[in-house]
Every structure is written in structure tokens, then in C-alpha cells.
Amino acid sequence: MKTSPLLFAIALIMTIAIPVAVHGKSTSPSFVNISLIRPDGGSEPELSIGPDGTAVFVSLSWTQFATNTWKASFGQTPAFQGQIDTSLAPGVGGGEDADVDIGSTGTLHATTLLAFFNPQTKITQLGVSAITCPNSDFSDNFAHCTSRIIDTTQADRPWITSDGAHVYISYHDSGSSTTIHVQRSDDDGITFHRVGDPIVGQAGATSNSTFDNDQGKIVADPVTHIVYDVYASGVGGLQKAKTANFNNIYVSKSTDMGKTWTPTLVFSGTTNVALNNVFPILAADPLSGNLYAGWSDAHNVFLSKSNDQAQSWTSPITVNAAPAVTAVFPWIAARGSTVDYVYYGTSASSKDDSSAVWNVYMARSTDGGAHFAQTVVTSHPNHVGVICTNGIGCQRGTRNLLDLFQDAINPTNGLAVIIYTDDTLTTQSDGSPLPQVAVAYQTA
């Protein structure tokens, strides 16, 4: 692909988003948007913010087997650091999925989904990496980082979290039962070993979830030291014990660092109405330990709260409001009384509307999730058309945003940071969109 030299630079789009007040009692923030233009494009971005406010951003390269990485202080243009997972082993490519975590120790922990190739460069299986960078140091092309492959047996969608020196990576066994595996490190991400599986040995929850689950991010709570795993699941006995319409939201918790798990049903919706559009999400407030679970039914995004370490959950509330009458790809950040809930929203009545115009929205609560105010984050639509949530079964052009985007709250100032995908900025040589990622900082 022939690309203008301009695309090799980071492009700035500095605009203030317009707040739209809804739900009563919370203040709508405004944002500055910064586009991170890459010649290889990018999508499905993620981020983490360290104790000192330093942020690390990653996205999956659109045209290469690699995960692009940036770093920035709050409010600054992120500086491109390179591709974090390109040298794990010969014949192995990264950038299939990714997740990052900056721990309380200041160490960057990352995990990416890897593609193993045969001599004809065809994918034969997928695996999981664990990458650790002390003090979030990326200098000398990640030379200070420790990288390893921790699984090579048909894995999918890894997530990472940490609690002090304990680091957890969860991922799917995509080769057989789609059970969820968890590995733990006790030395700040240097070595890992398998612990318990969150959906095994849980009676009816296991029956509903075997072959039938879509896992969200694993979360370690620094207040209680409990580890949580959120997932959507189906209904056992449907479609020969296998269904892709996951109408249950579960949270499993471990009080013994991942050895054993106990599930709680957060919400059970209408049978055959899928709640995995795409991932269910869980956030733990690092100050109180309160939990916030979210999901989308392809029309609305919902929130349920637990004040008792996932033993009980409030009845879900709808978070999005007009003009975002359809909302998908939920993500939640929480800190103290602030809850920031982001999603892609459109005024169209369906995510499958070919004329739907999409923007990034954030609903903020300053009273622990009781009331929200909705804000348009983006200065222009980030996508027009269908947003497909069926993974590799999607038609071309309907999955340019892939499956998620994220937000976080800066611990040093309480302001929000969002990283999202925009497929309206650049094109490939055939004229099709070349997705890019962008960062939005909340203005003070």
C-alpha cells in the first residue's frame, strides 16, 4: 500500500465535544480528541493509566500482525513506542487481540493473542503472550521488557489485570469447550502458572457456560484482593446444548488468588436475546471495592452495581439516552463516586442500519452510578453504517471497529481518558476504510 508521508506522523484533531445532559444530577464533561494516524492503521484499542498518571495505549495493527503501542502523560500527544509483540518467536505474529495493565508497582503488563504460521504462512493455531516492562520502560525497542508465550493450544481473547506483584491473565480455550483459563504470576509478571478455571465446577452456571460464553476483562480488586471474571453465557439445552445467544451475565470471584471460583448471576434476560454486544464489562472501584457490571443487548447499554463483593447486584438501569438510542461496545471506569461509562451510539433504531451514524459517547455519574449525564465525545462521526458484533462472521466493512474500545480515570486528577476507533480518516489503496485509533482527554 502506497501511503503519504503525512500518515507517518501523529495527527492532531483538537476539538471540544458538546455535552448533552440526561438522567439528571451529574455534570457533563468536554473532551479534546487526538488522532493517532499510522500507515498500517489500527483498531480495537485499549489503555491503562499508572499511579503517576502515565498512560499506555495499544491497538491492533490493521494490516500487520502486530500490536502498536504509545505512551503519554495526561493531556499530551501519545508518542509511538513501536510494536510490542513482534519478536516473541520465529514464525509467530502478534496483534490478534491485546490488553494492557499498569500495576501499582509501576510495571507495565501486557498480553496479546498470537498467530502461529506454517511454512506457507497460514495460521495453524493461536496462543497467548505475557509481556512485562519494569517501570513501563519501552526504551531501546522494548529491550527492557520480558516476553514469553504462556499458551499455544488454540487460545482466544486474553485479558490482564494485577494486584501488587500478583498478575492475572485470563483467556478462552477456543479449541474445545471455550472454558476460561487463568494464569497467575507472583513476581510482577516474570513467570506464570495455571490456576483455577472460573466456569468449571459451578453446577448450573457451568452447564450454561460450557461452549456458551463470551468473557469480559478479568479484574483484580486492590481493596479486597478478590479477583473477578465477568462473562455472558447461554442457556443449556438449547440448540443441542450450544447457543450463541448469551442472555445471562455472570461474575465469578476468587478469594484465593484464582485457585477456586464462585459464580453469581448478575442478570438473566430474555432467552435468545444476546447480551454480548460485544463484551460484558466489569469495573472495580480501587478506593471502595464497589463493582459495576455492564453489557449491551444491541439496543441499550445497562449497568448493575454490587456493594458486597459480587454477592448481590442491583436491578440493571439503562445508561444511554437519546440521541444515542442504540448503543454497543460498553466499557466502564470507576473511581470513588465517579463512574464513566462509554459506548458507541447512534440515533438509528438498529446497529444493522446501513445509514446509521455513530459517535463515541460517555455517560458520567458523580454519585456512584445513581444518576448519569451523557456527553458526545467525538467531534465528528467515527463510523457510518452497520456495526456487526458477530466476530469473524461479519461482512467486510461492518467490523472495522472490531469488538471494543476503552476508557480509564486518571488517578492524579480524576479526569477521563478514552481510546476509540475511527474509520473515517484514511483509506487503503482500494478505497476501503483504513481504521485508525484516537485518544480523547477530558478537559479540566
Buried (B, 14 or more C-beta within 10 A) or exposed (E): EEBEEEBEEBBEBEBEBEBBBBBEEBEBBBBBBBBBBBBBBBBBBBBBBBEEBBBBBBBBBBBBBBBBBBBBBBBEBBEBBBBBBBEBBEEBBBBBBBBBBBBEBBBBBBBBBBBBBEEEEEEEBBBBBBBBBBEBBBEEEBEBBBBBBBBBEBBBBBBBBBBEBBBBBBBBBBEEBBBBBBBBBBEBBBBBEEBBBBBBEBEEBBBBBBBBBBBBBBBBBBBBBBBBBBBBBBBBEBEEBEBBBBBBBBBBBBBEBBEBBBBBBBBBBEEBEBBBBBBBBBBBBBBBBBBBBBBBBBBBBBBBBBBEBBEEBBEBBBBBBEBBBBBBBBBBBBBBBBBBBBBBBBBBEBBBBEEBBBBBBBBBBBEBBBBBBBBBBBBEBBBBBBBBBEBEEBEEEBBBBBBBBBBBBBBBEBBBBBBBBBBBBBEBEEEEBBBBBBBBBBEE
